Every structure is written in structure tokens, then in C-alpha cells.
């Protein structure tokens, strides 16, 4: 089989940080015949697609980066999005990934060819590439959700989705409306409020917001990080520990650490009380679900916006859109010139997976997940899908920094392909037994989480799939996850 001709040894779909991490690991393993297919016109994933005003990381930059490739020159503790884009470009250049990338390549489907023992990957232009191994790194937040309000196609003004932001757009003199109050909206709304004549924020579900301890990183500190990398590693360890406490004790071990969760909610409520003067607005902005059911966010400016006389919070249900504005279910109309959709992403209907993938015996991955249970062994491989790794998958997201997930999966790739090399094998597939045992363990571990032991009934959280299961997060501490990814039993796979 090893002599059979394929176009590429490995095809990776996605040129964001996940796809680049996989590319780096394969190159470490000595695999150079790699094709990285990216639907956008450049690399960077989220940090290329998103460039709306106020965009920044919501995890401290020392943690939101590869541990093996620290950037000592972040300008702030929470770096603006443009710096993440430049960091992605630096990584691609340093690790010689650009020559493997093809942009504007929209993958529509991939099929396993049992006879030829390879993947056939089809792109929108009709091209079919064969590969011995297929890796999907299409991201968790890659399929934008656009609401289908009646009449939205008749709106006479500008409609802007946050993932398609027109740089330099001027809200001056305009009546703006933002639909959505998730993490993106929390960053964007204060920026629009600076110049818009009027701003109406349509909130369906309030979000927990805690203070953002953000500040410029002084030049001397940047130079210290550059000269003494251990200093930046120490800063990363401190920040990771804080995130770990929030994630593990506030979310995953809610039942055992309920007072900690209540304390986090109290912090968010106190933060709001200090910033919002109007009691009725405070009530409307207060979530009625437990802290952690939805991903909380950080901001020092979001709440203050609602003190401005030109900013209005609207919690009534949207009935329809008309050419000049938005009609509410109670009959009121809000006049709007520019409609901003901060409506997030569709994870479970079209993102898992982001295109059709058909494995052995005709198993359609998306159909199998949606008709049964979302599952993936160690959050990376699936039975009946030989030579396939899915980096954005059920139970894969570890900790609060995506880079924890990426580096854990890189460890998994290293161990799996190291074992294949030792055996002289070219094919792998996870066993049904190992997959079922991992799913059972993940389900048991999540029983104590806020998702099941807390009250998430009003959260409308993307953590929950259409079956009502919270299958996005891996319910382990960071160190446990990294250890397990690097030390899983090699007998959990079959090789040939």
C-alpha cells in the first residue's frame, strides 16, 4: 500500500492555528508532502476573517499562543486581533508552512476509498485530490449564523455580519442596531456607540461579563521576555492557572465547587452594578442561568455604554424586518439605518463537520453524529474513518485557551504516527471499544459540570447540541488532557 500513488501524504483542511499546528507536527515527524487547503484568501482562520472594531483576544495573549513559539512583543495583556493575525503569519513563515497552503480552496466533501486506501477530497471547482491521511481543522467558529427574520431581504440599509466587516465603515449620523450580545457584541458595541447617532442593542440572552484586567505591556517587559524566555513562561503558567481554576472548578466541578461559581456570578453582578446606573437596565442585563453555562467574557466598557442616552437596550422579540427598521412582537418599530448581525456561528447543524465526510461502509460523519450522539475518541478520531483526524470535534475543546486543545492534539498525532512508524503501518483506525469507553468516561465526568448539575435552561448556549448534550468541552484538567493525549494506549487503534 505504501507504494500506491496519491496526490499528497496529508491533506489538512483549514489554515488557522489548528491546521498550522497539525502541519508543524507532521513536519516534525518528517512528513513534507502536505497540502493545507483554505477556503479564505489568506491564513489565520478566525483572526483573518474577523477584523471588526474592538476585536481582541479574550484570553491573555501569553496563554493564547503556542507554548513552543512565544511572542515576547504582545502590545497588551489582551492583544488586539491584528496582532494575532501577524503572529499567525510569523508562525507560517518560521515553520515553512506557506508553501503547503492553497487559498480559495473550498472543500465540499471527502470520501474514503477502501480499495485504494486513501481519501478523495473534492473542492468546489471540481478538483479531486487524493491523500493518505485527512485532517480537518476548520475551527469551531467558522460557519456564521445569519438569522432568517421575515423581511430581512427587504431591508433598505446596510446589513453587516461581524465576520464580513467592511473596514473603515462610518456609523457617524446613523441609527444602528446590533442583534446579539455574545462575546463579539460585547467588544463591538462600545466601538459603534462612540459615533452612531443612535444605537439599539437587541438582546435575546444576557451574558456574564467580568472585569477585564488589561493594560499595555511596557517595552522593558517585552525586552525581558525576549531575553529571558523563562520569564514569559512564568507569566503563562500564572495565567493558565487562573484560567484552570475558573474552568475546572467553576464549570466542570460545579457540583463540588458551587460556592466558587456563585462567587464568580457575584463578581459579574457587582461589576455591572458599579457601571450601570439604571436599575431596570441592570435587571435586563442580568443572566438567569448559572455562570459558565455560556462562555463568559471580559469587558470594562460594555456595561457603561447603557448609561448613554443614545444607546437603548431592547429585549422584546423581533417579529420582522422592514425596509426602514425592525418590527417587534409587541407592535413597536425601531428605525434603523445599519443592521449589524453579531449572531454568532452555527456549530451543530453545519459545523460538525463543516463539509460532507464519508468513511468506511458509507458512514456519513455529519449524519451519524446528528442522528446518534456526537462523539470522537480523545476528541480527535472516529470509528469507521480510517486515516482521519478531526481537530474541531466533540469533546475536544480543552481549557479556555484554544491552544491547549491544539497542543494536546499535536501530542496525539506524534504518538499515533510514531507508533505507526514503529509497526511499519500506513493505516490506522480507532476501535469501537476505545471510542465507546472514552464517550462513557466523558459523559460521567460531565455529570458534575454546570451544564448538568447547574441551571442552564435559559442560557441558549452553543455548548449544547441539538440533542441537549454539552459535547464541546473535554471534561478534564489541562495537565490531565495533555498527559492523556501523549500517553493514550496505542492498542486503542488498529494498524495495518
N, C-alpha and C positions, 0 to 999 in steps of 0.2 A: 504494500500500500504506500509506503514512504516514497516509492519511485513514481507514483501516479502524478500526472501533471495537474496543477491547479494554478490559478492566476496569482494567488497570494497565500502565504502560510497563514496569516492572520488578517481578518478584516475587523476593524473597530469602527463602530458607528457612533459618532459624536466626538467633537474636538474641544470639549470643555475640560475641566480639571480631572474628571473621572477618566475620560478617554486618554488624556495625556498621561495620567498615572499608569494606566494599563500599558500604554506604549513604552513608557520608561522601563517598566518591569520586564516586558518581553525583550527589550534591547539588552537589559542586564543579563537575561538568560541566553543571549547570543542569537536571538531571532531578529533578523533585519528586514525580512520580506513582509512588511506590514503596510496595509492601506487603511488610512483613517479617513472615513467618509463623513463629511459635514454638510448639512443642508444649507447653512448660512454662508455668507460670503467671506467669513474670516473665523479665526479660532477664538476661544474664550467662553463659549456657551452662554450662560446667564449674563456674564459680565461683558459680552459683546452685544447681545440682544437688548439688554436693558441699559438705558442711559437717560432716564427721566431725571428731572431736577431733584436734588436731595438724596440721590442714590448713594448708599454706603453699606458696608457690611454691618450686620447686627451681631456679629461675634468678633471679639477683639482680634485685630489683624495678626498678632503674634501667634494666635491659635488657628486662625483661618488662613492657613498656608501649609505647604508641605514641610514636615519636620526636618527632612533631609535637605531642603532648599530654602533656608530662612532668608527673609528680606530685611536687612537692618535699617532700611530707609523709608519705612512707612511714615507718612507725614503726621498721622493722628493715630490714637489708640484704635479708633474705628475708622479705617481708611475709606475715602470716597471711592465710588465704583471705578472711576478712570484708572486709579492706581492698581486695582485688581486686574483690569484689562492689560495694563502694562506688565504686571507680574506674570500673567499668562503668556504674553509674548516672550518675556525673558526665559521662562521655562522651556518653551518650544524651541527657542534658539539654542540654549545651553545644552539641551538633551537631543538636539538634532532630530526634531520631530516634524519640522515644516515640510521636509521633502517627502514625507509619507502622507501628507494631507491633500485631500481633494475637496474643494469647496463647491457649493451649489449642487452637491450630490444628494438628492432626496431619496432615501431608501424607502421603498414601498413594501417589499416583502423579502423573506428569506426562507428557503426550503432546504431541508436535509435530504441529500441524495444518498440513499442507503447503498446503492450499487457502487457508486464512485467514492463513497465515504467522504463527502465534502458538502459544504454549504454553497448554495446558489443564491447570490444576493442580487436582487433586481432593483434598479433605480428608476426614477420617473421618466428618464429619457430612453428607457427600454434596454439599457445596457445590463448585462448579467455578468457578474464577477464570481468566480469560484474561489473558495477559501477552505483550508483545512480546519481552521478554527474561527468562530464568530464570537465577537464580544459586543454587547450593546452597552453604550454609555450615553444614553440620550437624556439623562437628567431626570430629576423628579418634577421639576417645574419647567417643562418645555412645551406643553400643549396649552396655549392660552384659552381661557373660557370667555366667550362672548355671550352675554345674556340675550335671549330672544324675546324681549319685551314687544308686545304688539305695537306696530307702527314705527319701530326703531329705524327702519329703512326709509321713512319719510322725513326724518329729522333734517332741518334745513341748515343747521350749523355744522361745526366740525365735531367729529367723533374721534377720540384718540384712545386707543388701548395703551396701557403703560408699556407694553412690550414693543410698540411701534411708535416711539416718541419722536415727533419732529423737532429736532434740535433748534433752539432759539425761538420756539413758539412764544408769542407775546399775549398774555392774558390781560394786558392793560385795557381798561374800559369795558371788559367783557363780563357777562354774567356766566359764571362757570358752575358746573355741577360735577361732583365726584361720586360715583357709585362704588361703594366698598369701603371698609375700614379695617383691612388687614394690614400686615406689616409694610407693604408697599405704600398704601394710602397714608399710613402714619408718617412716612418720610416725605411724601409728595405734598400733602395738604398744606403744611405750613409754607411751602415754597409758592404754591398757587395763591395763597391768601395774601402774600406780600403785594401783589399787583392787581389781582382781579377786582373789578368794581363790586361784585357780589360773589359769594361762594356758598353753595348749598351742598352739604355733605349728607348723602343718603346712606344711612346705617341700617343694615339688617341685623347684624350681630355685633355687639361691642367686643372690644379686645382688651386683654390685660396689658397695661403699659407700666413699666417700672422706670425709675430714673436711669439716665444714660450717663455714666461716669466717663466722659470723653474729653480729651484735651490734645493739643498739639504735642508731638514728641520732639523735644528740643534737639537741636543739632548735636550737642555734645553726647546726648544719649544715643543718637543714631551712630555716631562715630565709635562709641563704646561698644555697641552691638556688633559693628563691623570688625573692630579689632579683637574683641573678646567674645566670640560666639556663645560661650558658656553663659554669659550674662543674659543674652536673649533667650537661651534655653530655660534659664531660671524663671524669666518672666512668662514664658509659655507654660511652664509647669504650674505656676501660681494661678494663671488664668484658667487653665484646663481643670484644675482642682475645684475652682469656684463653679465652673460650668457643670462639673461632675456632681457636685453637691446639689445644684439646682435640678439636674436631670434625674439623677438616681434616687435622691431622697424626696424631691418634691413631686416627681412624676411617676417613676417606676415603682417606688416603695411607698406609695401614698398611704396604704393601709397601716403600715408600721410607723410612718413619719407624718401623720396628719397635722400635727401642730406646726411643722415646718412649712407645709403647704398653706396653712391658714396665715402664717406669718408673712409669706410672700404676697398673698392676696391683700393683707392689711397694709403692706408697704405700697402696693399699687393704689389702693384706695386713698391712703394718706397723700401720696404723690398727686393724685387727682384733686383732692380737697384743697391742697395748697395752691393749685394752679387754676382751678375753675371756680369763678365767683358764684354763678347761678346754681342754686340747689336743684332745680328741675333738670338742668342740663347734666349735672353730676349724676343724678339718678339714671338718666337715659344712657350715660356713658359707662355705667357700672355693669359688668357681666353678671349673669345669674347662673353661671356654671363655675365649676371649681378651676382654680389656677392650674394650667397645664393641659387642659382638655384641648385647647388650641394653642399653637405656638405663641407664647407671649413675645412682646417686643420692647424695645428701649427707646425712649424719646424724652427730651426736656422741653420740646416746643409744641408738640401735638395738642396737648390739653389747653394750652394758653390761647390757641387760635380761637377757641369758642368764646373767649371774652370779647372778641372784636365785633362791633355792631354790624359789620358787613358779612359775617360768617354765620350760617344757620345750620343747625343740626336737624335733620328730618328722619323720623323713624317710621312714618306711615308707609304702607305697602305701595309700591309703584304699580299702577294699573296699566298705563300705556305711555307711549311717546308720541308726541305730535310735532309738526314742523317747528313750532316755536318753543317747545319745552316738554315738561313731564307732567302727566296727569296722575294724581294719587287716587287710591281706592276710595277715599272719603270725598272725592269730587274736586278737591283743590287742584290748582295748576301752578307749577313753578316755571317761570320763564327762564330759558336757558339759551345762551349763545354757543357755548362749547361744552360738550359732554365728555367727561373723562371716565373711562372704564378701568377701575382698579379692582377688577372682578376675579383676579387670580387665575388659577390653572385647573384643568380637568385631569385629575390624576387617574381615577379608577376606571373611567369609561374608555379613554383613548390613549392613556399614557403607559399602561401596564399590559403589553408592551406598546411602544409608540408606532409600531408598524406590524404587519402580519408576519408571524414566525411559526412555521410548521415543522415539527420534529419527526421523530421516528413513528411509524404506524399512523401517520396522518394527524398526529395530535397538534391542534391549533392552540398555541400558548394562551392567547388572549381569551379565547372561548373557554378553554379548560379552567383558567383562573376565575372567570366571571360566572361560569355555571357551577363551579365547585367552590373550593377555597383557594384564596391567594396564598402561595407558598413557594419557598425556594430554600434549598439546603444551604445553611450558613449565609443566606441572603445572596447567593451567587450562582447556584446551579440547579437544574431541574431534571427529574427523571424523564426519559424518552427524548431528551435533547442532547445527543452526543456532541462533544467538542464545542459546547456552547456555554458562555458565561454572561450573566445578566447583572450589570453593576448597579442599576437602579431597579430594585426588585423588592418584593415583600420581605419584611424583617431584616432589611439590610442597613437602614439608617442607624448609625451608632453615635451616641453622644449628641451634642448640639452643634458640633462643627462637622461639616461635610467631609473635611479632610481626615477625620478619624475613620469614617467609612471607607474612603478611598485607600488609605494606607493599610487598613485591615485586609481589604480585598487584594491589594498588591502582595501582601504576605501569603494569601491563599493561592494566588497564581504561582508564586515562587515555589511553594511546597508541592502543589499539584504537578507542575511541569518538571520539577526536579525529580519527583517520583517516576513520572513517565520516562524521563531520560534514563533513570537507573534501570527500569524494566525494559528499555528499548521499545516502548509502546508509542503509538501515534494517535490513539483514540482513548477517550475517557467518557464515562457516564456515571453520574451519581446513582446509587442504588435506591430503590423504592423504600427499603427498610431505613436507611440513613435519613432520607428525606422525611419520612413519617415520624421518626424519633425526634428530629430537630423541630418539626412543627408542633409535636406534643409538648416538648420542653419549652418552646417559646410561648405557647398558649398558657401553660401552667405559670410561667414567670410573669406573664402579663396580668394574671388574675389579681395581683396586689396593686396594680397600677391605678392611677387616677381614672383611666379610661373605663375601668370596670368596677372599681371599688368607690369611685367618686361619683359626682353628679355631672354628667356631660350632656344631658338630654337637650339643652338649648344651645349647644355650642356650634352646631353645624361645622364641625371640624373636618378638615381634609385628612386627618389621621384615620378617620373611619371610612371603610369602603362601603359599597352598596349593600353588603351583607350585614353591616353593623359591626364588623370586626375592625379593631385597631391593628392593622397588619403592616404598618410602615416602619415602626421603630424596632430595633433589635433590643430585647429586654435584658441587657447585661451592662455591667460597668465597662468603661473604656478598656482598662487593662485586661479584664476577662475576655473581651471581644478580640483584642489584638493577640492575646495568647492562643485563643481557640482557632483563630484564622491561620496562625502559624504552626499549629500543632494538631489539627484535626486528624482522626485516624485515616490513614491512607487506604485502609480497607473499605472506607465508605464509598469508594469509587470502584468501578470495574474498568480494566485496561485491556487493550488488545493492540 
